Amino acid sequence: MQMSSQFQNAFEQYLEGQPFHFQPRGLYEPIGYIMGLGGKRLRPVLVLMGYHLFRDDYEKALPLAMAAEIFHNFTLVHDDIMDQAPLRRGKPTVHHQYGLNAGILSGDAMLIYAYEFLRRVENQAALSALLQAFNRVAVEVCEGQQYDIDFEKRQDVSIPEYLRMIELKTAALIGGSLELGAIAAGAAGREVENLAGFGRNIGIAFQLQDDILDTFGEAEKVGKKTGGDIVQNKKTFLILKALEIAGPEDRKALARHMSSSTDNEAEKIEAVTAILRSLNIPTLAAEVMESYREQAFNHLQAVQAPEGRKEELRQLALSLMQRQA
């Protein structure tokens, strides 16, 4: 994990050198605010690791890492508006802090700046391929968000549809970040494809792990109140799998709970989790999560790059998957 920490520190230093202190202040201050809220910086680290698999001079990929992080935070700003979310990383969301118009307009500017940093890549011969990959991922993220919105109104969401949604909304940018780094490093097409496949499968496994922890994790270890997905009637893999295998009585009870609002959140969470446990859903979800992780590592194994550098990437993925439940 030494290199991932080094990459994170390198990115933070680069970010500090790119302050959004421009005029008009009302446009740029919200950008500086959301970019300064921290987070794991997973996507820029993955860009740098994807590059470093094939070349030593990873500093040349820092503009690409910035492009990935700005785009990621742009999606958070607009997602928070759509979700009417009051908090992001424990702080007021951009639209709560600065107003709805600022959230929309500053988010738009962030998307433009993502392309500006992408344009600054030193390997200009790779710019066309980078733009093609970035555009594909950006559209996929938007498609995933729309599916997520559509699923809120549907009662017939299938497990394959849900898995496709999280692949687009979450995993596409994780795989895409690695892909951008590899393209900039001049990696062969097959290596780029396998690296992107690794990232996508890890991204799906990561989201499934998040589903499990949201419902069955210990709040003090997970860092948030558990059962939030149940309270919000979210159709996660856990709920969809339970509806698929439950008997008539459990299915009816679960459908009733997951289509209602209640003032007694604790009672609702307890009732739903009891059904999920009785159907062995935590184990079934963990098995699916593990299958995606295995597919991810198969892709990584196929990448022709130094084993030590691939191991750093493997260890980072394992650390993401070994959060406390």
NORNOR-V896208 format. One line per field, one symbol per residue. phi: phi as a letter, one per 30 degrees, with the letter a starting at -180 (. if undefined). Layout:
phi=???
//
This chain:
phi=.ddddddddddedddddbdccccdeddcdddddddcdijdhdddddedddddecbdddedcdedddeddddededdeddddddhddbbhibededddbjddddddddedddddedddeddeddddcddddddddddddddddddddeeddddccccdcdedddddddddcdedddddddddddddiddeddddddddeddddddddddddedddccddedcdjaddjdddedhdddedddddddcddeddddddddddbbcbdcddddddddddddddcideddddddedddddddddddddddaedddddedddddddddcddc
//
